[in-house]
């Protein structure tokens, strides 16, 4: 597992968002793809998956793509 060398991040600071198409829904301009976490290519394990999602959340994305494709 890789160790982070960056300073601690502020918790829960949302990334900049934009309107999604014509519907009244704003999503963060940066998203997180979850294919690797979803075990499509390989099993990364629950601890690693939780660490990835936690680090991503702390960096600001609020859009998490859970599609396997």
C-alpha positions as CSV (number, residue, x, y, z in Angstrom):
1,X,0.0,0.0,0.0
2,X,1.3,3.5,-0.9
3,X,1.9,5.9,1.8
4,X,0.9,9.5,1.3
5,X,3.5,12.2,1.6
6,X,1.1,15.1,1.5
7,X,-0.1,17.2,4.3
8,X,-3.3,16.3,6.0
9,X,-6.4,17.4,4.1
10,X,-9.4,19.3,5.3
11,X,-12.2,16.9,5.9
12,X,-15.4,17.2,4.0
13,X,-14.6,20.2,1.8
14,X,-16.7,19.8,-1.4
15,X,-15.1,20.3,-4.8
16,X,-16.5,23.0,-7.2
17,X,-19.7,21.8,-8.7
18,X,-21.6,22.3,-11.9
19,X,-25.2,21.7,-13.0
20,X,-25.7,18.3,-14.6
21,X,-27.5,18.9,-18.0
22,X,-30.9,20.4,-17.7
23,X,-32.0,18.8,-14.5
24,X,-31.7,20.6,-11.2
25,X,-28.8,18.6,-9.9
26,X,-25.3,19.9,-9.2
27,X,-22.3,17.4,-9.1
28,X,-18.7,18.0,-8.3
29,X,-16.6,18.7,-11.4
30,X,-14.2,15.9,-10.4
31,X,-15.5,12.4,-9.8
32,X,-14.2,9.1,-8.6
33,X,-14.5,5.9,-10.7
34,X,-15.0,2.8,-8.7
35,X,-14.4,0.0,-11.2
36,X,-11.2,-1.1,-9.4
37,X,-12.8,-0.9,-6.0
38,X,-15.7,-3.0,-7.3
39,X,-13.4,-5.9,-8.0
40,X,-13.9,-5.9,-11.8
41,X,-10.2,-6.2,-12.5
42,X,-8.8,-7.4,-9.2
43,X,-9.8,-7.6,-5.5
44,X,-8.2,-4.7,-3.7
45,X,-9.6,-5.6,-0.3
46,X,-12.1,-3.7,1.9
47,X,-9.4,-1.8,3.9
48,X,-7.8,-0.5,0.7
49,X,-11.2,0.4,-0.8
50,X,-12.2,2.2,2.3
51,X,-8.9,4.2,2.3
52,X,-9.4,5.2,-1.3
53,X,-12.9,6.4,-0.8
54,X,-12.0,8.2,2.4
55,X,-9.1,10.0,0.7
56,X,-11.2,10.9,-2.3
57,X,-14.0,12.3,0.0
58,X,-11.4,14.4,1.9
59,X,-10.1,15.9,-1.4
60,X,-13.5,17.1,-2.5
61,X,-15.3,14.9,-5.1
62,X,-18.9,14.2,-4.3
63,X,-19.6,12.2,-7.5
64,X,-18.7,8.5,-7.1
65,X,-19.3,6.4,-10.3
66,X,-20.2,2.9,-9.3
67,X,-20.8,1.5,-12.7
68,X,-18.7,-1.5,-13.6
69,X,-18.4,-0.4,-17.3
